[in-house]
Amino acid sequence: MDVIDFQLLPDYQIKLTFANDEQRVFDMKPLLEMKPWSRLLANALYEQTRIDYGTLVWGESIDIAPETLYLDSVSLL
């Protein structure tokens, strides 16, 4: 399930649009307590979120599997 669009929301929430046009919200806070995602707190890297190969990526080495983004997010319905 590929991510095709996203919007960064306050408090490390991310609104995601998936290839099936479903919109969901993913909470990054639990991941920010673990490496490598904890690096997103220390600098402006979080603000440089982009989509690459259907998932969210930061820099050259941080990403989250699209399946995780889908399964661990909440529907906006």
C-alpha positions in Angstrom: 0.0 0.0 0.0 2.0 3.0 -1.3 1.9 6.5 0.2 1.1 9.0 -2.5 0.8 12.2 -0.4 1.3 13.4 3.1 0.9 16.4 5.4 2.9 17.0 8.5 0.6 17.9 11.4 1.4 19.3 14.9 2.8 17.0 17.5 4.5 14.6 15.1 1.3 13.4 13.5 1.3 12.8 9.8 -1.7 12.7 7.6 -1.2 10.1 4.9 -2.9 9.5 1.6 -2.5 6.0 0.2 -2.7 4.7 -3.3 -6.3 3.6 -2.7 -7.2 7.2 -1.8 -7.7 6.3 1.8 -6.5 9.0 4.3 -5.1 8.0 7.6 -3.2 9.7 10.5 0.1 8.2 11.7 1.5 9.1 15.1 5.3 9.3 15.0 5.8 9.9 18.7 6.3 6.2 19.7 9.0 5.7 17.1 10.9 8.9 18.1 12.0 7.1 21.3 14.0 4.6 19.2 16.9 4.7 16.9 17.2 5.7 14.1 14.0 7.8 14.3 15.2 9.6 17.5 17.5 11.6 15.1 14.4 13.3 13.8 14.0 15.1 17.1 17.6 16.5 17.2 17.5 18.6 14.0 15.4 19.8 11.1 15.5 16.4 9.4 11.8 15.7 10.3 10.8 18.8 8.3 12.5 17.3 5.2 10.1 14.4 5.0 9.6 13.1 1.5 8.1 10.2 -0.4 10.4 7.7 -2.1 9.3 4.4 -3.5 5.8 4.7 -1.9 6.9 5.4 1.7 8.1 8.2 3.9 11.9 8.8 4.1 14.2 11.2 5.9 17.7 11.8 4.7 19.5 8.8 3.2 18.9 6.2 5.9 15.6 6.6 7.8 12.3 5.3 6.5 9.2 3.5 7.6 7.7 0.6 5.7 4.4 1.5 4.0 2.8 -1.5 5.6 3.7 -0.1 9.0 2.4 3.3 8.1 -0.9 1.8 7.1 -1.4 -0.7 9.9 -0.3 1.6 12.7 -2.3 4.6 11.5 -5.9 5.6 12.2 -8.5 6.1 9.5 -10.0 9.6 9.0 -13.5 8.3 8.4 
